[in-house]
Amino acid sequence: ICSDGLCEAGWKEDNCQTVCSPGEFGPDCANTCHCADGDSVCPADTGVCTSGGCAAGWEGDSCQTACTTGQFGPDCTGTCHCASGGSVCDVTTGVCSGGGCEAGWEGDNCQTACSTGNFGPNCENTCHCANGDGVCSIINGVCISGGCAAGWEGASCQTACAAGEFGP
């Protein structure tokens, strides 16, 4: 069971007669399993999860590749929406460690798009569009049609009309 000074996949220790412990796989059992369904679905020879895919923060055939910057979750299928960029995004949960959510997103892990009528970082701004809030960009508040509602002006209709001025 030894080959080129290493134990074959699934075996370890000096004489290569000891099977990998749960959660280990590969030659000399040198790799750690990262299966979503736990160590019991991680074969000691290949490490390819037999069910459930990769645990949060990992991807690849044998779940040995950490999520790239800007991705998170099981099999790295989530997209981070952190205002400070993907480097502050937790690869397991998607929670931003600083800076809050980028424009158009809100929630604990910035995975909820702004609701109708709100826009901007963490969806903290209110839309003021003449044709209703449904025509407001969730990113920058620009009214896609109809311009600003009465009493508001500016590119994103965030400036109240000055005293003595009125209308759209």
Solvent accessible surface area in square Angstrom, and as a share of the most:
residue,aa,sasa,rsa
1,I,82,0.42
2,C,74,0.44
3,S,56,0.36
4,D,146,0.76
5,G,80,0.77
6,L,93,0.46
7,C,4,0.03
8,E,89,0.40
9,A,38,0.29
10,G,5,0.04
11,W,83,0.29
12,K,35,0.15
13,E,109,0.49
14,D,149,0.77
15,N,94,0.48
16,C,4,0.02
17,Q,108,0.48
18,T,49,0.29
19,V,89,0.51
20,C,10,0.06
21,S,47,0.30
22,P,118,0.74
23,G,11,0.10
24,E,52,0.23
25,F,9,0.04
26,G,2,0.02
27,P,63,0.40
28,D,49,0.25
29,C,10,0.06
30,A,81,0.63
31,N,53,0.27
32,T,80,0.46
33,C,10,0.06
34,H,39,0.17
35,C,10,0.06
36,A,49,0.38
37,D,80,0.42
38,G,31,0.30
39,D,67,0.35
40,S,109,0.70
41,V,26,0.15
42,C,13,0.08
43,P,42,0.26
44,A,30,0.23
45,D,79,0.41
46,T,71,0.41
47,G,1,0.01
48,V,70,0.40
49,C,20,0.12
50,T,98,0.57
51,S,52,0.34
52,G,50,0.48
53,G,28,0.27
54,C,4,0.02
55,A,27,0.21
56,A,31,0.24
57,G,2,0.02
58,W,71,0.25
59,E,44,0.20
60,G,46,0.44
61,D,128,0.66
62,S,24,0.16
63,C,2,0.01
64,Q,70,0.31
65,T,72,0.42
66,A,55,0.42
67,C,12,0.07
68,T,78,0.45
69,T,106,0.61
70,G,20,0.19
71,Q,65,0.29
72,F,19,0.08
73,G,3,0.03
74,P,75,0.47
75,D,57,0.30
76,C,3,0.02
77,T,112,0.65
78,G,16,0.16
79,T,79,0.46
80,C,14,0.09
81,H,26,0.12
82,C,5,0.03
83,A,52,0.40
84,S,63,0.41
85,G,31,0.30
86,G,21,0.20
87,S,95,0.62
88,V,37,0.21
89,C,11,0.07
90,D,65,0.34
91,V,62,0.36
92,T,70,0.41
93,T,66,0.39
94,G,0,0.00
95,V,65,0.37
96,C,20,0.12
97,S,100,0.64
98,G,32,0.30
99,G,57,0.55
100,G,27,0.26
101,C,4,0.02
102,E,66,0.30
103,A,28,0.22
104,G,0,0.00
105,W,60,0.21
106,E,54,0.24
107,G,45,0.44
108,D,132,0.69
109,N,44,0.22
110,C,3,0.02
111,Q,68,0.30
112,T,77,0.45
113,A,48,0.37
114,C,12,0.07
115,S,63,0.41
116,T,106,0.62
117,G,9,0.09
118,N,48,0.24
119,F,10,0.04
120,G,1,0.01
121,P,68,0.42
122,N,50,0.26
123,C,10,0.06
124,E,135,0.60
125,N,56,0.29
126,T,70,0.41
127,C,5,0.03
128,H,36,0.16
129,C,7,0.04
130,A,53,0.41
131,N,90,0.46
132,G,33,0.32
133,D,57,0.30
134,G,62,0.60
135,V,34,0.20
136,C,12,0.07
137,S,25,0.16
138,I,59,0.30
139,I,92,0.47
140,N,79,0.41
141,G,0,0.00
142,V,60,0.35
143,C,17,0.10
144,I,132,0.67
145,S,53,0.34
146,G,50,0.48
147,G,38,0.37
148,C,19,0.11
149,A,27,0.21
150,A,72,0.56
151,G,26,0.25
152,W,72,0.25
153,E,74,0.33
154,G,47,0.45
155,A,93,0.72
156,S,27,0.17
157,C,2,0.01
158,Q,71,0.31
159,T,74,0.43
160,A,61,0.48
161,C,29,0.17
162,A,58,0.45
163,A,109,0.84
164,G,83,0.79
165,E,99,0.44
166,F,186,0.78
167,G,15,0.15
168,P,130,0.82
